[in-house]
């Protein structure tokens, strides 16, 4: 439901959330770990610095780190920094004037689904993602080699 850029941001930040908060991580390290294009990720991370989700430092001990605890950074905050979730969404059926007053057949359904989606983003933190990923990894079966 969100853009590739938002997906990249979430992937990179969920990796960054696993590092100690006082450690700056190079964009190249994040790009490699998340399997993302280095240059594109660099632009995304700079945007997240401007939105005060990340902090950056230049120099030999430079890189990026989370500006706050991962439990305090929601997916809504990340996706909103990339996509501006407050913007009005277009009608699913392409009607120019689709509103509560002049609703298309899908309007009420779409409003409910969008509200549910936004609520999930607002109540899911980076810390939640890290904990969920840890549970998945601990229950994963080991790969068999032949």
N, C-alpha and C positions, 0 to 999 in steps of 0.2 A: 504493500500500500504506500510505501514511501520510495523516494528516489534512490538511485544507485549511490549518489553522493552521501545521503543519510546513512545508507547501509555501510558504506566505507567508514564513515565517522564512528558509528556504533562499534564496528569490528575493531578499529584501531583503539578506541577508548576502552573497550572491554579488555584488551591486552594491556594497555597502560595501567589499568586499575589493579593489575596483579603485581605491579612493582611497588616498592616502598615509596611512600608519598614524597620523601625528600630527594628522590633520585630522578634526575633528568635523563630522558631516553631519546637517542637520536632518531630522526625521522626515518633514516635508512633501516634501523633495527626494527622499528614498527612496521614499515612497509614490507620488509622481508617476513616478519612473523605473521602478519595478516595477509600476505600474498597480494599486496596492493601496489599500484603504480606509484613510485617514489615521488615524482613531480606533482602529480594530482593530489596525493595524500598531503604533501607539504602545504598546498593551497588550502585544503580543508582544515588542517590543524591551525594555520594562521587565522582563519576565520573564527575558529573556536577560541583562540587567544583573545581576539577582539570582543567576543561575547562573554569573556571571563569564565569560561569553562576550563580552559587550560592556561598554564603559565609557560613562558619560553625563556630560554637563556642562550645567549650566543657564547661562542668560545669552545675551548677544548673540553670543558665539563658541561657543555650546553646540551640543549635538546628541549623536550617537552615533558611536562608533568601535569597531573590534575590540579586544578586550583582549589578543590575541596575534596573532602572524603567521598569515595565512590557511592556511599549510601545517601549522600545529599544531592547527587546529580541524577536527575530523572531522564528517561528516554525522551520525554516531551521536550525538555530543555535542549537536548542535543538536536533532535529533529527540527524543532522550531528555529534553532539558530541557522539551520541549512535551508529550510523550506518556508518559513513564516506560516505556521499552521493557522494563524488568524485570518488569512486571506479567504475570501469567499470561494467555495468550490463551485465548479460548473455543474449544470444539470446533467445527470447521467443520460438523459434522452436528448440532450442538445437544445432544449428550449431556452430561448433568450431570456424570458421572464419566468423563472421558476422560484417561487417563494412560498412562505406559509400561506399567504393570501391567494396565490395563483399556482397551486402545486401540480406538478406532473404526477402520473400514477406511481412513480417510485420515490417521490419526495419524502414522505413520512418514514418509509423504510430506510432511506439513505441517511436522513437526519439521525435516526436512532443508531444505525451502524457507525456513523462517524462519531457520535457522542461516546459510544462504547470503546471505539478505537482510541480516541483521545484520552479517555479515562484510564485505559490500560497504560498508555504512555506516561501519564501523569503519576501513576502509582507503581511504576517499575523503575528501579534505580540501576545504575551500573553495578552496584554491590549485589543486587539480586541476580544479575546476569552472571557474575563471577561465581556466586554460590550455586546457581543452577548448572553452570558448566562443570563445576567441581563434582557435583552429584552425577552428572552424565559420565564424566571420566572415571569415577570410582566404580561405576557399575558396568563399564564397557568391558567386553570380552577381549582378552589379548589376541593379537593377530597371530595366526599360525603360519609358520614358514615351512616349506617343503624342501 
